[in-house]
């Protein structure tokens, strides 16, 4: 409900790294890989039927590729660092039918394409608005808290994660005032250079009462 969303947003806006056991010592985020894409580390704080909570740790230049959150409301809170966020929502009208595109392309509208530095406000992604399809690129070492409701599920709920590649609107259509506000998205396999590693959560425990 809207008032519950607002309450949770207000709580998260006040959250600090120390609330989940993080300090300002950022040695943890340094990429120790000899070459290739930096490894992204994540830790699960809570997993339940109704929601899940996790933290992603991104060393500089690390990228979480463009992906979606089907049927979910997502609260995303940047706890540490600076990152660039780019996000889209699907276009809900027949605009894309004007162009003879391959079936795997879909038209999306750009919601965000900006840099953010902690502390900052909590971002809210709704199932069809707010930038449900998004990508993160770390500028400095980053920690971002995500709350997903409901969580990902590969069962009958059909809430599995899908990855996308975006293309400029002008690649398949003429230039115009809309060119900077639209893009074409193509579903892709999990990027081969995406390296993620899970670790144990060592912050304050969640009591499920």
CORHUDA-V306034 format. One record per residue. N is the residue number from 0. RES is the residue in three letters. OMEGA is omega in radians with two decimals (none if undefined). NEAR is the number of other ideal C-beta (glycine too) atoms within 10 Angstrom. Layout:
n-><N,N>
res-><RES,RES>
omega-><OMEGA,OMEGA>
near-><NEAR,NEAR>
//
This chain:
n-><0,1,2,3,4,5,6,7,8,9,10,11,12,13,14,15,16,17,18,19,20,21,22,23,24,25,26,27,28,29,30,31,32,33,34,35,36,37,38,39,40,41,42,43,44,45,46,47,48,49,50,51,52,53,54,55,56,57,58,59,60,61,62,63,64,65,66,67,68,69,70,71,72,73,74,75,76,77,78,79,80,81,82,83,84,85,86,87,88,89,90,91,92,93,94,95,96,97,98,99,100,101,102,103,104,105,106,107,108,109,110,111,112,113,114,115,116,117,118,119,120,121,122,123,124,125,126,127,128,129,130,131,132,133,134,135,136,137,138,139,140,141,142,143,144,145,146,147,148,149,150,151,152,153,154,155,156,157,158,159,160,161,162,163,164,165,166,167,168,169,170,171,172,173,174,175,176,177,178,179,180,181,182,183,184,185,186,187,188,189,190,191,192,193,194,195,196,197,198,199,200,201,202,203,204,205,206,207,208>
res-><UNK,UNK,UNK,UNK,UNK,UNK,UNK,UNK,UNK,UNK,UNK,UNK,UNK,UNK,UNK,UNK,UNK,UNK,UNK,UNK,UNK,UNK,UNK,UNK,UNK,UNK,UNK,UNK,UNK,UNK,UNK,UNK,UNK,UNK,UNK,UNK,UNK,UNK,UNK,UNK,UNK,UNK,UNK,UNK,UNK,UNK,UNK,UNK,UNK,UNK,UNK,UNK,UNK,UNK,UNK,UNK,UNK,UNK,UNK,UNK,UNK,UNK,UNK,UNK,UNK,UNK,UNK,UNK,UNK,UNK,UNK,UNK,UNK,UNK,UNK,UNK,UNK,UNK,UNK,UNK,UNK,UNK,UNK,UNK,UNK,UNK,UNK,UNK,UNK,UNK,UNK,UNK,UNK,UNK,UNK,UNK,UNK,UNK,UNK,UNK,UNK,UNK,UNK,UNK,UNK,UNK,UNK,UNK,UNK,UNK,UNK,UNK,UNK,UNK,UNK,UNK,UNK,UNK,UNK,UNK,UNK,UNK,UNK,UNK,UNK,UNK,UNK,UNK,UNK,UNK,UNK,UNK,UNK,UNK,UNK,UNK,UNK,UNK,UNK,UNK,UNK,UNK,UNK,UNK,UNK,UNK,UNK,UNK,UNK,UNK,UNK,UNK,UNK,UNK,UNK,UNK,UNK,UNK,UNK,UNK,UNK,UNK,UNK,UNK,UNK,UNK,UNK,UNK,UNK,UNK,UNK,UNK,UNK,UNK,UNK,UNK,UNK,UNK,UNK,UNK,UNK,UNK,UNK,UNK,UNK,UNK,UNK,UNK,UNK,UNK,UNK,UNK,UNK,UNK,UNK,UNK,UNK,UNK,UNK,UNK,UNK,UNK,UNK,UNK,UNK,UNK,UNK,UNK,UNK>
omega-><-3.09,-3.10,3.09,3.07,3.14,-3.14,-3.14,3.10,3.14,3.11,-3.11,3.12,-3.11,-3.10,3.09,3.13,-3.10,-3.12,3.09,3.02,3.14,3.06,3.14,3.06,-3.00,3.12,-3.14,-3.02,-3.08,3.13,-3.12,-3.14,-3.11,3.14,3.11,-3.10,3.11,3.10,3.07,3.14,3.10,3.07,3.13,3.10,-3.09,3.04,3.12,-3.13,-3.03,-3.14,3.05,3.12,3.11,3.08,3.06,3.10,-3.08,2.99,-3.13,3.13,3.13,-3.09,2.88,-3.00,3.12,-3.08,-3.07,3.08,-3.00,3.07,-3.06,2.87,-3.03,3.00,-3.07,-3.05,3.07,-3.09,-3.09,2.96,3.12,3.12,3.04,-3.14,3.05,-3.07,-3.13,2.85,3.09,3.01,-3.01,3.13,-3.05,-3.11,-3.05,-3.12,3.12,-3.01,-3.11,-3.09,2.99,-3.03,-3.05,3.11,3.03,-3.13,3.13,3.11,-3.13,3.14,-3.08,3.06,-2.95,3.04,3.13,3.12,3.10,0.00,3.11,-3.09,3.11,3.06,3.12,3.11,3.10,-3.10,-3.10,-3.13,3.05,-3.13,-3.08,3.11,-3.02,3.11,3.09,2.98,-3.08,3.04,3.02,3.02,-3.03,2.94,-3.12,3.13,3.08,3.00,-3.08,3.09,-0.17,-3.10,3.02,3.09,3.11,-3.13,-3.06,-3.09,3.11,3.09,3.09,-3.12,3.08,3.12,-3.07,2.93,3.14,3.14,3.13,3.12,-3.07,3.11,-3.07,-3.14,-3.12,3.06,3.11,-3.09,-3.12,-2.99,-3.12,-3.07,-3.12,3.07,3.10,-3.13,3.12,3.12,-3.13,3.02,3.07,-3.12,-3.07,-3.11,3.10,-3.13,-3.12,-3.10,3.12,3.08,3.13,3.07,-3.06,3.13,3.12,-3.08,3.08,3.08,-3.09,-3.05,none>
near-><6,6,7,10,14,11,11,17,15,10,13,19,12,9,14,11,18,12,14,19,14,19,10,7,7,17,7,13,21,11,18,7,11,5,4,9,16,19,16,21,19,17,19,13,18,14,13,12,8,8,17,19,20,18,23,20,24,27,22,18,12,24,18,21,16,23,17,22,24,16,14,20,19,19,20,23,22,21,22,24,22,16,26,15,20,18,22,25,20,15,14,10,7,8,13,17,9,9,13,6,16,8,5,10,17,17,23,22,18,17,19,15,14,9,10,20,13,17,14,12,11,18,22,18,24,14,14,11,13,18,22,23,23,23,18,23,17,25,15,16,20,26,24,24,22,18,21,20,17,15,19,15,15,9,7,6,12,9,17,11,11,15,19,20,13,16,13,13,22,15,11,16,18,9,10,11,6,14,14,13,12,19,24,23,21,15,12,13,7,12,15,7,10,15,15,12,10,10,12,6,18,10,14,11,10,12,5,6,3>
//
